[in-house]
Amino acid sequence: MRLLKEYTIRLLFTAGILFGVQVPNFIDQYTQKISAHYLEATENFSGFQATADKFHGGSVKELIERHENSNDPVFQSEAGPIKKLHSRIQAFSLELKALNTNLFGKIFHVAFKSDRSVFKETVSEYSATVPLNTDAIICGLLLGLVSALMFDIFFFMLKLVFGLRFRKRVDADTF
């Protein structure tokens, strides 16, 4: 039984390392997707920004208001898409700023505050690799240690619970 426990701990440690080295890689792929969406949105918005620069002193807000207040229904209908595209640029810009931090800040942000649609896109298109950089090694070792430690604690708790019950039953049978 002890040998099985030791092999299980080693297996969990190894699996934790392999999974852990993927974390920085996933974050890099997520960041690349955010950056690509930001560049695409900025490129698509460039014509509207040029119009805002030429006629409204660079104010996108004034450009949108002019579209909304126009008597031309075609011109009015453009206000929504312009506003949406501008909001996407701002959201991706904030996302890139949030990802400009240390490894653990990035992990926290991607895990709890990321753009859910880009997160799902990254998961569905994720390409696993085994990078050997400092961040990947740190994440791998930490996750390996945590997974092995959690199994060890779980095994200890089972032994404690079932060991006490067995002793109580044996003690009760002897009297």
KAGIPE-V908293 format. One line per field, one symbol per residue. ss: DSSP state (H for helix, E for strand, L for the rest). Layout:
ss = ???
This chain:
ss = LHHHHHHHHHHHHHHHHHHHHHHHHHHHHHHHHHHHHHHHHHHHHHHHHHHHHHHHLLLHHHHHHHHHLLLLHHHHHHHHHHHHHHHHHHHHHHHHHHLLLLHHHHHHHHHHLLLHHHHHHHHHLLLLLLLLLHHHHHHHHHHHHHHHHHHHHHHHHHHHHHHHHHHHHHHHHHL
